Amino acid sequence: MSLPSPLLAEPFESESLTQPSPPLAPVRPRALTAHGDARLDPYYWMRDRTDPAVLDYLKAENEYTAEVMRHTEGLQEKLYQEMIGRVQETDLSVPERVDNWYYYSRTEAGQQYPIFCRRHAEPDAPAQVALDQNRLAAGHEYFRLGTFRVSPDHRLLAYSVDTSGAETYTLFVKNLETGELLDERIDGTSYGVEWAADGRTLFYTTMDDTRRPYRLHRHRLGTDPADDALVYEERDGSVLLSLSKTRSRAFLLVDLSSHSSSEVRYLPAAEPEAELSLIAPREPDVEYVVEHHGDRFFIITNDSAPNFRLVEAPVAAPGKAQWTTLIANDDAIKIDGIDAFRDHLVLYERQDALLHIRVLDLRTGTAHRIGFPEQVYAFRPTENPEFDTATL
C-alpha cells in the first residue's frame, strides 16, 4: 500500500451534493456531402466564431466548468505553487551569435513571459532589451508571440502578436536603436515572416478561412499594407505554405507541402521584386528539402529513395534533370534532415532506432559521426543561424 501524498493529505472543501446543470447546445442539423458521402452535422453552426450564440454557449461552458471545479481551487493553487517552486524562474538562455551580436532571452521571477535581449560582441558591451513580452501582454487576457525576425543590419525587429487566441497575428516593426515602433501595422498575418537583404522589404504569409497559410505577400517599409504585392497564392486546400530563409541568407524559400508531397520555390534575397523560381514541381508521394551552399543547392529527397538520398543541383538550373546523387538511399539508415554551413554539411540520420549526426567536411570530402556517451539518448537540433561557423 502506498503512502498518501503530503499534498493531498490536507482536507479541502467537499464538493456540494447539488451539481450545476451543464449547458446544452441547440441541435441545428445541416446536411453535408463530401466524396459521395452524405451526413448530418447537428452542430455545424458552432463553426462560426463570430456568431453571438456560439460565444454565449462557450461562455456558459466556461462558467459551468468553473462552478464544477470550484471545490478544487485550493488544491489547484497548491499544485501551481509546487510546480513553480521546482522551476528556476530567474534564468538566462545560452546566447546565440548572429554576426557581431549575441541574442538571448531571460526570465524573471513573477513574470509570465521571456524577455528577448541582445548585446554587441565587443567586450563589456551592455545588454539591450529587444522585446519585453510582459509589457506587450499587459492588459490582455491572452498573449502569444508569433515571429521574431531581426533585419540583416540588426537595426530593425519585425515581430507579431496574437491577443485573441485565434492564431492570427498582427505584425509590427521596431527600431532597435531607438526603441520606437515604426508606423507599420499589418493585421491578419501568419507565422511566416522574413526580411529581404535590403532590410527595407518584408515578406509575410496570410491564412485562408480554414487557418491554412496560403498566400505570400511583399511589403516595403513606409508604404500602405493595403498595397502590398501578392507574390504567391497556393490554391490547393491540402497544401500548406511556409516561408524561410537559407542559412547563407542568399535565398528565401517557399515550401509548399502536404502530408506526402512537397514543392519548393526560391527567390534571391537581394532581389525582392524578382519572380519566384521553382526547384522541382510537386509529385504524388515525393518529398524534398532544400539547403543552399554557394552555387548549388543540397537536397534530400525520397524520390526513388524510401529512406531519402542526398543530391546536389546547380542554383542556375535546379530541376530534377540536374540532380546528382551524393549519398544514395540506404535501407538501414534514414536521412531525417540537413543543415548546410560554409565548410560543413550536417545530416541528421536514424539507424537502429537511434538518432545520429553525420558531419561532412566540404573541403576534404571526409565524414564522421558525432559520438554520444550513452547507449540510449536523444537530441534536437536548434536553429544554428550562423553560416560561417564550425560549431553546431
C-alpha positions as CSV (number, residue, x, y, z in Angstrom):
1,M,0.0,0.0,0.0
2,S,1.4,3.4,-1.0
3,L,1.6,6.3,1.4
4,P,-0.7,9.3,0.8
5,S,0.8,12.3,-0.9
6,P,1.5,15.1,1.6
7,L,0.0,17.5,-0.9
8,L,-3.3,15.5,-0.9
9,A,-3.3,14.7,2.8
10,E,-4.7,18.1,3.7
11,P,-8.5,18.3,3.6
12,F,-10.3,20.7,1.2
13,E,-13.8,21.8,1.0
14,S,-16.0,18.9,-0.2
15,E,-18.0,19.0,-3.3
16,S,-21.6,20.2,-3.0
17,L,-24.2,17.5,-3.3
18,T,-26.1,19.8,-5.7
19,Q,-24.4,19.8,-9.1
20,P,-25.0,22.6,-11.6
21,S,-26.7,21.7,-14.8
22,P,-24.4,21.7,-17.9
23,P,-25.4,23.9,-20.8
24,L,-27.0,22.1,-23.7
25,A,-26.0,23.2,-27.2
26,P,-29.0,23.5,-29.5
27,V,-29.2,20.9,-32.3
28,R,-29.4,22.5,-35.8
29,P,-28.8,19.7,-38.3
30,R,-27.1,20.6,-41.5
31,A,-26.7,18.2,-44.4
32,L,-23.2,17.8,-45.8
33,T,-21.9,15.8,-48.7
34,A,-18.3,15.0,-49.5
35,H,-16.8,12.4,-51.7
36,G,-20.2,10.9,-52.3
37,D,-20.9,10.5,-48.6
38,A,-23.9,12.4,-47.1
39,R,-24.1,13.1,-43.3
40,L,-25.9,15.4,-40.9
41,D,-23.9,17.6,-38.6
42,P,-26.1,18.7,-35.7
43,Y,-23.5,21.3,-34.5
44,Y,-22.2,22.8,-37.8
45,W,-23.5,26.2,-36.6
46,M,-20.8,26.3,-34.0
47,R,-18.1,26.7,-36.6
48,D,-18.9,30.4,-36.8
49,R,-16.7,32.1,-34.2
50,T,-18.4,35.4,-34.7
51,D,-21.9,34.2,-34.0
52,P,-23.1,35.6,-30.7
53,A,-24.9,32.4,-30.0
54,V,-21.7,30.5,-30.3
55,L,-19.9,32.9,-28.0
56,D,-22.7,32.8,-25.4
57,Y,-22.6,29.0,-25.4
58,L,-18.8,28.9,-24.9
59,K,-19.2,31.4,-22.1
60,A,-21.8,29.1,-20.5
61,E,-19.4,26.1,-20.8
62,N,-16.6,28.0,-19.1
63,E,-18.9,29.1,-16.3
64,Y,-20.2,25.6,-15.8
65,T,-16.6,24.3,-15.7
66,A,-15.6,26.9,-13.1
67,E,-18.5,26.0,-10.9
68,V,-18.0,22.3,-11.0
69,M,-14.3,22.7,-10.2
70,R,-14.7,25.4,-7.6
71,H,-14.2,23.0,-4.7
72,T,-10.7,22.2,-6.0
73,E,-9.5,25.8,-6.2
74,G,-7.4,25.4,-3.0
75,L,-5.8,22.3,-4.4
76,Q,-5.2,23.9,-7.7
77,E,-3.3,26.7,-6.1
78,K,-1.2,24.2,-4.1
79,L,-0.3,22.3,-7.2
80,Y,0.6,25.5,-9.0
81,Q,2.8,26.7,-6.2
82,E,4.6,23.3,-6.1
83,M,5.2,23.4,-9.8
84,I,6.7,26.9,-9.9
85,G,8.7,26.0,-6.8
86,R,10.5,23.5,-8.9
87,V,11.3,25.9,-11.7
88,Q,14.2,28.4,-11.8
89,E,12.1,31.4,-12.6
90,T,15.0,33.8,-13.0
91,D,17.2,32.4,-15.7
92,L,19.1,33.1,-19.0
93,S,19.2,31.2,-22.2
94,V,22.5,30.4,-23.9
95,P,23.5,33.4,-26.1
96,E,23.3,32.7,-29.8
97,R,25.7,34.7,-32.1
98,V,24.5,36.3,-35.3
99,D,27.1,38.4,-37.0
100,N,28.5,40.7,-34.3
101,W,25.6,40.4,-31.9
102,Y,24.6,37.9,-29.2
103,Y,20.9,37.2,-28.9
104,Y,19.4,35.5,-25.9
105,S,16.3,35.5,-23.6
106,R,15.9,35.8,-19.9
107,T,13.1,35.2,-17.5
108,E,12.3,37.0,-14.2
109,A,10.6,35.6,-11.1
110,G,6.9,36.5,-11.1
111,Q,6.9,37.3,-14.8
112,Q,5.0,35.1,-17.2
113,Y,6.9,35.7,-20.5
114,P,10.6,35.7,-21.5
115,I,12.4,39.0,-22.3
116,F,14.4,39.0,-25.5
117,C,17.8,40.7,-25.2
118,R,21.0,41.2,-27.1
119,R,24.5,42.6,-26.6
120,H,27.2,43.5,-29.1
121,A,30.1,41.1,-29.4
122,E,32.6,43.7,-28.2
123,P,34.0,43.1,-24.7
124,D,31.9,44.6,-21.8
125,A,29.2,45.7,-24.3
126,P,25.9,46.5,-22.3
127,A,22.8,44.3,-22.7
128,Q,19.9,45.7,-24.6
129,V,16.2,44.7,-24.3
130,A,15.0,43.9,-27.8
131,L,11.5,42.9,-26.8
132,D,9.8,42.5,-23.4
133,Q,6.8,40.2,-23.9
134,N,5.5,41.0,-20.4
135,R,4.9,44.7,-21.4
136,L,3.2,43.6,-24.6
137,A,1.0,41.2,-22.8
138,A,-0.1,43.7,-20.1
139,G,-3.9,44.3,-20.2
140,H,-4.6,41.3,-22.4
141,E,-6.3,38.1,-21.2
142,Y,-4.4,36.2,-23.9
143,F,-1.0,36.9,-25.5
144,R,1.3,34.9,-27.8
145,L,4.3,36.0,-29.8
146,G,4.3,34.8,-33.4
147,T,7.5,35.7,-35.1
148,F,10.8,37.4,-34.1
149,R,12.9,38.5,-37.1
150,V,15.8,40.9,-36.9
151,S,16.8,42.8,-40.1
152,P,20.1,41.9,-41.8
153,D,21.7,45.1,-40.5
154,H,20.4,44.5,-36.9
155,R,18.6,47.8,-36.8
156,L,15.0,46.7,-37.0
157,L,12.9,43.9,-35.5
158,A,9.8,42.5,-37.1
159,Y,7.6,40.8,-34.6
160,S,4.0,39.7,-34.5
161,V,1.5,39.1,-31.7
162,D,-1.9,37.4,-31.1
163,T,-4.1,38.7,-28.3
164,S,-7.2,36.8,-29.2
165,G,-6.1,33.1,-29.3
166,A,-7.2,32.8,-33.0
167,E,-3.6,32.3,-34.2
168,T,-4.0,35.3,-36.4
169,Y,-1.1,37.8,-35.8
170,T,-0.6,41.5,-36.1
171,L,2.9,42.4,-37.5
172,F,4.9,45.3,-36.1
173,V,8.3,46.7,-36.8
174,K,10.5,48.1,-34.0
175,N,13.6,50.3,-34.3
176,L,16.1,48.5,-32.0
177,E,18.4,51.6,-31.8
178,T,15.7,54.0,-30.5
179,G,13.1,51.5,-29.1
180,E,10.4,53.2,-31.1
181,L,7.8,51.5,-33.3
182,L,7.6,52.3,-37.0
183,D,4.2,53.1,-38.5
184,E,3.9,49.6,-39.9
185,R,1.0,47.5,-38.6
186,I,-0.1,44.5,-40.7
187,D,-3.1,42.6,-39.4
188,G,-4.1,39.0,-40.3
189,T,-0.6,37.6,-40.7
190,S,0.5,34.0,-40.1
191,Y,3.9,32.8,-38.6
192,G,6.0,33.2,-41.8
193,V,8.0,36.5,-41.9
194,E,11.4,37.1,-43.5
195,W,13.5,40.1,-44.4
196,A,14.9,40.7,-47.8
197,A,18.6,41.6,-47.9
198,D,17.9,45.3,-48.2
199,G,16.5,45.5,-44.7
200,R,13.5,47.5,-46.0
201,T,11.4,44.8,-47.6
202,L,9.4,42.2,-45.6
203,F,7.8,39.1,-46.9
204,Y,4.9,37.6,-44.8
205,T,2.2,34.9,-45.1
206,T,-1.5,35.1,-44.5
207,M,-4.2,32.4,-44.0
208,D,-7.5,31.4,-45.5
209,D,-10.8,30.8,-43.7
210,T,-9.6,27.4,-42.5
211,R,-6.4,28.9,-40.9
212,R,-4.3,27.4,-43.7
213,P,-1.2,29.6,-44.6
214,Y,-1.7,30.0,-48.4
215,R,-0.5,33.5,-49.5
216,L,2.9,35.2,-49.6
217,H,3.0,39.0,-49.6
218,R,5.7,41.6,-50.1
219,H,5.7,44.8,-48.0
220,R,8.0,47.8,-48.4
221,L,8.5,49.8,-45.2
222,G,6.7,53.1,-45.2
223,T,4.0,52.0,-47.7
224,D,0.4,51.2,-47.1
225,P,-0.1,47.4,-46.4
226,A,-3.2,47.5,-48.5
227,D,-0.9,48.0,-51.5
228,D,1.3,45.0,-50.6
229,A,2.1,42.8,-53.6
230,L,0.7,39.2,-53.6
231,V,3.8,37.2,-54.5
232,Y,2.2,33.7,-54.5
233,E,-1.1,32.0,-53.7
234,E,-1.5,28.3,-53.1
235,R,-5.0,27.2,-54.2
236,D,-4.7,23.5,-53.3
237,G,-6.5,23.3,-50.0
238,S,-4.4,20.3,-48.9
239,V,-1.1,22.2,-49.2
240,L,0.4,24.5,-46.6
241,L,2.7,27.4,-47.5
242,S,5.7,28.1,-45.2
243,L,8.4,30.7,-45.6
244,S,12.1,30.6,-44.6
245,K,15.5,32.0,-45.4
246,T,18.5,29.9,-46.2
247,R,21.3,29.9,-43.6
248,S,23.5,31.5,-46.2
249,R,20.9,34.4,-46.3
250,A,21.1,34.3,-50.1
251,F,17.6,33.0,-50.8
252,L,14.1,33.0,-49.5
253,L,12.4,29.6,-49.7
254,V,8.7,29.0,-50.1
255,D,7.9,25.4,-49.1
256,L,4.5,24.0,-50.3
257,S,3.8,20.8,-48.6
258,S,1.0,18.3,-48.0
259,H,1.1,15.1,-45.9
260,S,3.0,13.2,-48.6
261,S,4.4,15.7,-51.2
262,S,6.4,18.9,-51.4
263,E,7.4,21.7,-53.7
264,V,10.0,24.4,-53.1
265,R,10.2,27.8,-54.8
266,Y,13.0,30.3,-54.2
267,L,13.8,34.0,-54.5
268,P,17.1,35.8,-54.3
269,A,17.1,37.8,-51.0
270,A,19.0,40.6,-52.7
271,E,16.2,40.8,-55.4
272,P,13.0,41.2,-53.5
273,E,10.9,42.1,-56.6
274,A,12.2,39.1,-58.6
275,E,9.8,36.3,-59.6
276,L,9.8,33.0,-57.6
277,S,11.7,30.2,-59.3
278,L,10.9,26.5,-59.0
279,I,13.2,23.8,-57.8
280,A,11.1,20.9,-58.9
281,P,7.3,20.6,-59.4
282,R,5.3,18.6,-56.8
283,E,4.7,14.9,-57.5
284,P,2.5,12.5,-55.5
285,D,4.4,10.8,-52.7
286,V,7.6,12.7,-53.4
287,E,9.1,15.0,-50.7
288,Y,12.2,17.1,-50.7
289,V,14.0,19.6,-48.5
290,V,16.4,22.3,-49.8
291,E,19.6,23.9,-48.3
292,H,21.8,26.4,-50.1
293,H,25.6,26.4,-50.4
294,G,27.5,28.6,-52.9
295,D,26.4,27.9,-56.5
296,R,24.4,24.8,-55.6
297,F,21.5,23.5,-53.6
298,F,21.8,20.5,-51.4
299,I,18.6,18.5,-51.4
300,I,17.4,15.4,-49.5
301,T,14.5,13.6,-51.2
302,N,12.6,10.3,-51.1
303,D,12.3,10.3,-54.9
304,S,13.3,6.7,-55.7
305,A,14.6,6.5,-52.2
306,P,12.3,5.4,-49.4
307,N,14.9,6.3,-46.7
308,F,15.8,9.5,-48.6
309,R,19.0,10.3,-50.5
310,L,21.2,13.4,-50.7
311,V,21.6,15.2,-54.1
312,E,23.0,18.4,-55.3
313,A,21.8,20.7,-58.1
314,P,23.1,24.0,-59.6
315,V,21.4,27.1,-58.5
316,A,21.1,28.2,-62.1
317,A,19.2,25.1,-63.1
318,P,18.0,23.1,-60.1
319,G,15.4,20.9,-61.8
320,K,15.3,17.1,-61.2
321,A,17.2,16.5,-64.5
322,Q,20.2,18.2,-62.9
323,W,20.2,16.3,-59.6
324,T,23.4,14.5,-58.9
325,T,23.3,11.9,-56.1
326,L,25.9,12.3,-53.4
327,I,24.6,9.8,-50.9
328,A,22.3,7.1,-52.2
329,N,19.4,5.5,-50.4
330,D,20.4,3.2,-47.6
331,D,17.9,0.6,-46.4
332,A,19.4,0.7,-42.9
333,I,19.8,4.5,-42.5
334,K,17.1,7.1,-42.9
335,I,18.0,10.7,-43.5
336,D,15.7,12.9,-41.4
337,G,17.2,16.4,-42.0
338,I,20.1,18.5,-43.3
339,D,21.9,21.7,-42.3
340,A,24.4,23.5,-44.6
341,F,27.3,25.6,-43.3
342,R,30.3,27.2,-45.1
343,D,32.7,24.3,-44.7
344,H,30.4,21.5,-43.5
345,L,27.2,19.7,-44.3
346,V,25.3,18.1,-41.4
347,L,23.0,15.2,-41.9
348,Y,20.5,14.0,-39.2
349,E,20.1,10.3,-39.5
350,R,18.2,7.5,-37.9
351,Q,19.6,3.9,-37.6
352,D,18.7,1.0,-35.3
353,A,16.1,3.2,-33.6
354,L,18.7,5.8,-32.6
355,L,19.3,9.3,-33.9
356,H,22.7,10.2,-35.4
357,I,24.5,13.3,-36.6
358,R,26.9,12.8,-39.6
359,V,29.2,15.7,-40.5
360,L,30.6,16.0,-44.0
361,D,33.7,18.2,-44.5
362,L,33.0,20.0,-47.7
363,R,36.7,20.9,-48.1
364,T,38.2,17.5,-47.7
365,G,35.3,15.2,-48.6
366,T,35.7,13.3,-45.3
367,A,32.8,12.4,-43.0
368,H,32.3,11.4,-39.4
369,R,29.5,10.8,-36.9
370,I,29.3,12.7,-33.6
371,G,29.6,10.2,-30.7
372,F,27.4,10.1,-27.7
373,P,28.5,8.6,-24.4
374,E,25.1,6.9,-23.6
375,Q,23.8,3.8,-25.3
376,V,20.3,5.4,-25.4
377,Y,19.9,9.1,-26.0
378,A,18.0,11.8,-27.8
379,F,18.9,15.2,-29.2
380,R,17.2,18.1,-31.0
381,P,18.9,20.4,-33.5
382,T,18.5,24.1,-32.8
383,E,18.4,27.0,-35.3
384,N,22.2,27.4,-35.7
385,P,21.8,30.7,-37.5
386,E,25.4,31.3,-38.4
387,F,26.6,30.1,-41.8
388,D,30.3,30.7,-41.3
389,T,30.9,28.6,-38.2
390,A,32.4,25.3,-37.2
391,T,30.2,25.0,-34.1
392,L,27.0,23.0,-34.2
